[in-house]
């Protein structure tokens, strides 16, 4: 299954420490370059977690 998401849900899931749930549910998480750039440019706690997972 391929799931496409915008920035906010990914940052919010990461911010509460449950980014691993996406991998558990879908096996593989592919973040489009534009979404990744927007996430790492954010100053949210979730953005730091995304950077370390990528």
mmCIF file as gemmi writes it, N, C-alpha and C atoms, coordinates in Angstrom:
data_model
loop_
_atom_site.group_PDB
_atom_site.id
_atom_site.type_symbol
_atom_site.label_atom_id
_atom_site.label_alt_id
_atom_site.label_comp_id
_atom_site.label_asym_id
_atom_site.label_entity_id
_atom_site.label_seq_id
_atom_site.pdbx_PDB_ins_code
_atom_site.Cartn_x
_atom_site.Cartn_y
_atom_site.Cartn_z
_atom_site.occupancy
_atom_site.B_iso_or_equiv
_atom_site.pdbx_formal_charge
_atom_site.auth_seq_id
_atom_site.auth_asym_id
_atom_site.pdbx_PDB_model_num
ATOM 1 N N . UNK Axp A 1 ? 0.844 -1.168 0 1 0 ? 1 A 1
ATOM 2 C CA . UNK Axp A 1 ? 0 0 0 1 0 ? 1 A 1
ATOM 3 C C . UNK Axp A 1 ? 0.891 1.234 0 1 0 ? 1 A 1
ATOM 4 N N . UNK Axp A 2 ? 0.571 2.18 -0.856 1 0 ? 2 A 1
ATOM 5 C CA . UNK Axp A 2 ? 1.276 3.452 -0.898 1 0 ? 2 A 1
ATOM 6 C C . UNK Axp A 2 ? 0.384 4.501 -0.26 1 0 ? 2 A 1
ATOM 7 N N . UNK Axp A 3 ? 0.962 5.239 0.667 1 0 ? 3 A 1
ATOM 8 C CA . UNK Axp A 3 ? 0.242 6.298 1.355 1 0 ? 3 A 1
ATOM 9 C C . UNK Axp A 3 ? 0.978 7.598 1.113 1 0 ? 3 A 1
ATOM 10 N N . UNK Axp A 4 ? 0.249 8.624 0.715 1 0 ? 4 A 1
ATOM 11 C CA . UNK Axp A 4 ? 0.825 9.943 0.489 1 0 ? 4 A 1
ATOM 12 C C . UNK Axp A 4 ? 0.256 10.883 1.523 1 0 ? 4 A 1
ATOM 13 N N . UNK Axp A 5 ? 1.127 11.659 2.147 1 0 ? 5 A 1
ATOM 14 C CA . UNK Axp A 5 ? 0.701 12.565 3.207 1 0 ? 5 A 1
ATOM 15 C C . UNK Axp A 5 ? 1.342 13.924 3.007 1 0 ? 5 A 1
ATOM 16 N N . UNK Axp A 6 ? 0.665 14.945 3.486 1 0 ? 6 A 1
ATOM 17 C CA . UNK Axp A 6 ? 1.301 16.251 3.498 1 0 ? 6 A 1
ATOM 18 C C . UNK Axp A 6 ? 2.111 16.393 4.778 1 0 ? 6 A 1
ATOM 19 N N . UNK Axp A 7 ? 2.673 17.547 5 1 0 ? 7 A 1
ATOM 20 C CA . UNK Axp A 7 ? 3.632 17.769 6.076 1 0 ? 7 A 1
ATOM 21 C C . UNK Axp A 7 ? 3.043 17.657 7.473 1 0 ? 7 A 1
ATOM 22 N N . UNK Axp A 8 ? 1.925 18.28 7.729 1 0 ? 8 A 1
ATOM 23 C CA . UNK Axp A 8 ? 1.386 18.385 9.093 1 0 ? 8 A 1
ATOM 24 C C . UNK Axp A 8 ? 1.175 17.047 9.797 1 0 ? 8 A 1
ATOM 25 N N . UNK Axp A 9 ? 0.528 16.065 9.186 1 0 ? 9 A 1
ATOM 26 C CA . UNK Axp A 9 ? 0.344 14.796 9.888 1 0 ? 9 A 1
ATOM 27 C C . UNK Axp A 9 ? 1.667 14.121 10.252 1 0 ? 9 A 1
ATOM 28 N N . UNK Axp A 10 ? 2.651 14.191 9.364 1 0 ? 10 A 1
ATOM 29 C CA . UNK Axp A 10 ? 3.935 13.558 9.641 1 0 ? 10 A 1
ATOM 30 C C . UNK Axp A 10 ? 4.623 14.244 10.809 1 0 ? 10 A 1
ATOM 31 N N . UNK Axp A 11 ? 4.654 15.581 10.799 1 0 ? 11 A 1
ATOM 32 C CA . UNK Axp A 11 ? 5.29 16.319 11.895 1 0 ? 11 A 1
ATOM 33 C C . UNK Axp A 11 ? 4.572 16.045 13.209 1 0 ? 11 A 1
ATOM 34 N N . UNK Axp A 12 ? 3.26 16.027 13.198 1 0 ? 12 A 1
ATOM 35 C CA . UNK Axp A 12 ? 2.511 15.818 14.438 1 0 ? 12 A 1
ATOM 36 C C . UNK Axp A 12 ? 2.696 14.409 14.993 1 0 ? 12 A 1
ATOM 37 N N . UNK Axp A 13 ? 2.723 13.409 14.135 1 0 ? 13 A 1
ATOM 38 C CA . UNK Axp A 13 ? 2.968 12.041 14.6 1 0 ? 13 A 1
ATOM 39 C C . UNK Axp A 13 ? 4.381 11.931 15.167 1 0 ? 13 A 1
ATOM 40 N N . UNK Axp A 14 ? 5.34 12.548 14.496 1 0 ? 14 A 1
ATOM 41 C CA . UNK Axp A 14 ? 6.721 12.524 14.986 1 0 ? 14 A 1
ATOM 42 C C . UNK Axp A 14 ? 6.854 13.285 16.303 1 0 ? 14 A 1
ATOM 43 N N . UNK Axp A 15 ? 6.144 14.388 16.438 1 0 ? 15 A 1
ATOM 44 C CA . UNK Axp A 15 ? 6.24 15.225 17.641 1 0 ? 15 A 1
ATOM 45 C C . UNK Axp A 15 ? 5.777 14.488 18.9 1 0 ? 15 A 1
ATOM 46 N N . UNK Axp A 16 ? 4.845 13.565 18.743 1 0 ? 16 A 1
ATOM 47 C CA . UNK Axp A 16 ? 4.371 12.813 19.911 1 0 ? 16 A 1
ATOM 48 C C . UNK Axp A 16 ? 5.109 11.48 20.059 1 0 ? 16 A 1
ATOM 49 N N . UNK Axp A 17 ? 6.167 11.312 19.257 1 0 ? 17 A 1
ATOM 50 C CA . UNK Axp A 17 ? 7.027 10.147 19.416 1 0 ? 17 A 1
ATOM 51 C C . UNK Axp A 17 ? 6.506 8.858 18.833 1 0 ? 17 A 1
ATOM 52 N N . UNK Axp A 18 ? 5.634 8.934 17.829 1 0 ? 18 A 1
ATOM 53 C CA . UNK Axp A 18 ? 5.059 7.707 17.267 1 0 ? 18 A 1
ATOM 54 C C . UNK Axp A 18 ? 5.289 7.562 15.766 1 0 ? 18 A 1
ATOM 55 N N . UNK Axp A 19 ? 6.378 8.126 15.291 1 0 ? 19 A 1
ATOM 56 C CA . UNK Axp A 19 ? 6.698 7.999 13.875 1 0 ? 19 A 1
ATOM 57 C C . UNK Axp A 19 ? 6.849 6.537 13.471 1 0 ? 19 A 1
ATOM 58 N N . UNK Axp A 20 ? 7.294 5.72 14.394 1 0 ? 20 A 1
ATOM 59 C CA . UNK Axp A 20 ? 7.466 4.289 14.118 1 0 ? 20 A 1
ATOM 60 C C . UNK Axp A 20 ? 6.146 3.608 13.743 1 0 ? 20 A 1
ATOM 61 N N . UNK Axp A 21 ? 5.024 4.159 14.159 1 0 ? 21 A 1
ATOM 62 C CA . UNK Axp A 21 ? 3.73 3.554 13.816 1 0 ? 21 A 1
ATOM 63 C C . UNK Axp A 21 ? 3.495 3.541 12.315 1 0 ? 21 A 1
ATOM 64 N N . UNK Axp A 22 ? 3.97 4.566 11.617 1 0 ? 22 A 1
ATOM 65 C CA . UNK Axp A 22 ? 3.789 4.595 10.164 1 0 ? 22 A 1
ATOM 66 C C . UNK Axp A 22 ? 4.517 3.424 9.516 1 0 ? 22 A 1
ATOM 67 N N . UNK Axp A 23 ? 5.717 3.142 9.982 1 0 ? 23 A 1
ATOM 68 C CA . UNK Axp A 23 ? 6.462 2.011 9.43 1 0 ? 23 A 1
ATOM 69 C C . UNK Axp A 23 ? 5.797 0.689 9.796 1 0 ? 23 A 1
ATOM 70 N N . UNK Axp A 24 ? 5.302 0.595 11.018 1 0 ? 24 A 1
ATOM 71 C CA . UNK Axp A 24 ? 4.622 -0.633 11.437 1 0 ? 24 A 1
ATOM 72 C C . UNK Axp A 24 ? 3.349 -0.871 10.631 1 0 ? 24 A 1
ATOM 73 N N . UNK Axp A 25 ? 2.619 0.195 10.344 1 0 ? 25 A 1
ATOM 74 C CA . UNK Axp A 25 ? 1.368 0.06 9.608 1 0 ? 25 A 1
ATOM 75 C C . UNK Axp A 25 ? 1.569 -0.166 8.112 1 0 ? 25 A 1
ATOM 76 N N . UNK Axp A 26 ? 2.561 0.518 7.535 1 0 ? 26 A 1
ATOM 77 C CA . UNK Axp A 26 ? 2.69 0.514 6.08 1 0 ? 26 A 1
ATOM 78 C C . UNK Axp A 26 ? 3.974 -0.126 5.572 1 0 ? 26 A 1
ATOM 79 N N . UNK Axp A 27 ? 4.88 -0.526 6.471 1 0 ? 27 A 1
ATOM 80 C CA . UNK Axp A 27 ? 6.102 -1.2 6.056 1 0 ? 27 A 1
ATOM 81 C C . UNK Axp A 27 ? 7.204 -0.264 5.605 1 0 ? 27 A 1
ATOM 82 N N . UNK Axp A 28 ? 6.881 0.666 4.746 1 0 ? 28 A 1
ATOM 83 C CA . UNK Axp A 28 ? 7.885 1.585 4.222 1 0 ? 28 A 1
ATOM 84 C C . UNK Axp A 28 ? 7.273 2.972 4.131 1 0 ? 28 A 1
ATOM 85 N N . UNK Axp A 29 ? 8.032 3.946 4.533 1 0 ? 29 A 1
ATOM 86 C CA . UNK Axp A 29 ? 7.564 5.329 4.485 1 0 ? 29 A 1
ATOM 87 C C . UNK Axp A 29 ? 8.423 6.076 3.48 1 0 ? 29 A 1
ATOM 88 N N . UNK Axp A 30 ? 7.79 6.543 2.426 1 0 ? 30 A 1
ATOM 89 C CA . UNK Axp A 30 ? 8.481 7.326 1.409 1 0 ? 30 A 1
ATOM 90 C C . UNK Axp A 30 ? 7.954 8.752 1.507 1 0 ? 30 A 1
ATOM 91 N N . UNK Axp A 31 ? 8.862 9.675 1.766 1 0 ? 31 A 1
ATOM 92 C CA . UNK Axp A 31 ? 8.474 11.077 1.897 1 0 ? 31 A 1
ATOM 93 C C . UNK Axp A 31 ? 8.958 11.804 0.652 1 0 ? 31 A 1
ATOM 94 N N . UNK Axp A 32 ? 8.046 12.385 -0.136 1 0 ? 32 A 1
ATOM 95 C CA . UNK Axp A 32 ? 8.465 13.13 -1.322 1 0 ? 32 A 1
ATOM 96 C C . UNK Axp A 32 ? 9.432 14.263 -0.943 1 0 ? 32 A 1
ATOM 97 N N . UNK Axp A 33 ? 10.324 14.583 -1.851 1 0 ? 33 A 1
ATOM 98 C CA . UNK Axp A 33 ? 11.359 15.573 -1.575 1 0 ? 33 A 1
ATOM 99 C C . UNK Axp A 33 ? 10.787 16.912 -1.109 1 0 ? 33 A 1
ATOM 100 N N . UNK Axp A 34 ? 9.725 17.372 -1.746 1 0 ? 34 A 1
ATOM 101 C CA . UNK Axp A 34 ? 9.122 18.644 -1.361 1 0 ? 34 A 1
ATOM 102 C C . UNK Axp A 34 ? 8.578 18.624 0.06 1 0 ? 34 A 1
ATOM 103 N N . UNK Axp A 35 ? 7.957 17.508 0.446 1 0 ? 35 A 1
ATOM 104 C CA . UNK Axp A 35 ? 7.424 17.36 1.805 1 0 ? 35 A 1
ATOM 105 C C . UNK Axp A 35 ? 8.58 17.285 2.794 1 0 ? 35 A 1
ATOM 106 N N . UNK Axp A 36 ? 9.617 16.525 2.456 1 0 ? 36 A 1
ATOM 107 C CA . UNK Axp A 36 ? 10.787 16.414 3.336 1 0 ? 36 A 1
ATOM 108 C C . UNK Axp A 36 ? 11.42 17.791 3.551 1 0 ? 36 A 1
ATOM 109 N N . UNK Axp A 37 ? 11.596 18.544 2.478 1 0 ? 37 A 1
ATOM 110 C CA . UNK Axp A 37 ? 12.189 19.876 2.587 1 0 ? 37 A 1
ATOM 111 C C . UNK Axp A 37 ? 11.362 20.779 3.492 1 0 ? 37 A 1
ATOM 112 N N . UNK Axp A 38 ? 10.043 20.683 3.371 1 0 ? 38 A 1
ATOM 113 C CA . UNK Axp A 38 ? 9.166 21.485 4.223 1 0 ? 38 A 1
ATOM 114 C C . UNK Axp A 38 ? 9.27 21.046 5.685 1 0 ? 38 A 1
ATOM 115 N N . UNK Axp A 39 ? 9.369 19.744 5.912 1 0 ? 39 A 1
ATOM 116 C CA . UNK Axp A 39 ? 9.463 19.217 7.278 1 0 ? 39 A 1
ATOM 117 C C . UNK Axp A 39 ? 10.765 19.651 7.942 1 0 ? 39 A 1
ATOM 118 N N . UNK Axp A 40 ? 11.895 19.446 7.268 1 0 ? 40 A 1
ATOM 119 C CA . UNK Axp A 40 ? 13.176 19.771 7.89 1 0 ? 40 A 1
ATOM 120 C C . UNK Axp A 40 ? 13.379 21.274 8.021 1 0 ? 40 A 1
ATOM 121 N N . UNK Axp A 41 ? 12.632 22.054 7.254 1 0 ? 41 A 1
ATOM 122 C CA . UNK Axp A 41 ? 12.692 23.506 7.383 1 0 ? 41 A 1
ATOM 123 C C . UNK Axp A 41 ? 11.861 24.018 8.546 1 0 ? 41 A 1
ATOM 124 N N . UNK Axp A 42 ? 11.009 23.161 9.09 1 0 ? 42 A 1
ATOM 125 C CA . UNK Axp A 42 ? 10.158 23.555 10.215 1 0 ? 42 A 1
ATOM 126 C C . UNK Axp A 42 ? 10.967 23.537 11.505 1 0 ? 42 A 1
ATOM 127 N N . UNK Axp A 43 ? 10.5 24.268 12.477 1 0 ? 43 A 1
ATOM 128 C CA . UNK Axp A 43 ? 11.205 24.331 13.762 1 0 ? 43 A 1
ATOM 129 C C . UNK Axp A 43 ? 10.5 23.477 14.809 1 0 ? 43 A 1
ATOM 130 N N . UNK Axp A 44 ? 9.667 22.56 14.378 1 0 ? 44 A 1
ATOM 131 C CA . UNK Axp A 44 ? 8.905 21.705 15.287 1 0 ? 44 A 1
ATOM 132 C C . UNK Axp A 44 ? 9.753 20.552 15.798 1 0 ? 44 A 1
ATOM 133 N N . UNK Axp A 45 ? 9.362 20.032 16.941 1 0 ? 45 A 1
ATOM 134 C CA . UNK Axp A 45 ? 10.062 18.876 17.514 1 0 ? 45 A 1
ATOM 135 C C . UNK Axp A 45 ? 10.008 17.697 16.555 1 0 ? 45 A 1
ATOM 136 N N . UNK Axp A 46 ? 8.91 17.517 15.874 1 0 ? 46 A 1
ATOM 137 C CA . UNK Axp A 46 ? 8.771 16.405 14.941 1 0 ? 46 A 1
ATOM 138 C C . UNK Axp A 46 ? 9.735 16.482 13.78 1 0 ? 46 A 1
ATOM 139 N N . UNK Axp A 47 ? 10.109 17.685 13.388 1 0 ? 47 A 1
ATOM 140 C CA . UNK Axp A 47 ? 11.044 17.862 12.277 1 0 ? 47 A 1
ATOM 141 C C . UNK Axp A 47 ? 12.4 17.254 12.608 1 0 ? 47 A 1
ATOM 142 N N . UNK Axp A 48 ? 12.841 17.391 13.838 1 0 ? 48 A 1
ATOM 143 C CA . UNK Axp A 48 ? 14.133 16.813 14.239 1 0 ? 48 A 1
ATOM 144 C C . UNK Axp A 48 ? 14.092 15.287 14.148 1 0 ? 48 A 1
ATOM 145 N N . UNK Axp A 49 ? 12.988 14.697 14.531 1 0 ? 49 A 1
ATOM 146 C CA . UNK Axp A 49 ? 12.868 13.238 14.474 1 0 ? 49 A 1
ATOM 147 C C . UNK Axp A 49 ? 12.886 12.743 13.022 1 0 ? 49 A 1
ATOM 148 N N . UNK Axp A 50 ? 12.247 13.463 12.127 1 0 ? 50 A 1
ATOM 149 C CA . UNK Axp A 50 ? 12.236 13.089 10.713 1 0 ? 50 A 1
ATOM 150 C C . UNK Axp A 50 ? 13.665 13.141 10.154 1 0 ? 50 A 1
ATOM 151 N N . UNK Axp A 51 ? 14.417 14.166 10.512 1 0 ? 51 A 1
ATOM 152 C CA . UNK Axp A 51 ? 15.782 14.293 10.022 1 0 ? 51 A 1
ATOM 153 C C . UNK Axp A 51 ? 16.647 13.122 10.47 1 0 ? 51 A 1
ATOM 154 N N . UNK Axp A 52 ? 16.46 12.653 11.681 1 0 ? 52 A 1
ATOM 155 C CA . UNK Axp A 52 ? 17.28 11.563 12.191 1 0 ? 52 A 1
ATOM 156 C C . UNK Axp A 52 ? 16.861 10.225 11.605 1 0 ? 52 A 1
ATOM 157 N N . UNK Axp A 53 ? 15.623 10.107 11.141 1 0 ? 53 A 1
ATOM 158 C CA . UNK Axp A 53 ? 15.149 8.847 10.568 1 0 ? 53 A 1
ATOM 159 C C . UNK Axp A 53 ? 15.468 8.726 9.088 1 0 ? 53 A 1
ATOM 160 N N . UNK Axp A 54 ? 15.673 9.835 8.448 1 0 ? 54 A 1
ATOM 161 C CA . UNK Axp A 54 ? 15.862 9.817 6.993 1 0 ? 54 A 1
ATOM 162 C C . UNK Axp A 54 ? 17.236 9.35 6.586 1 0 ? 54 A 1
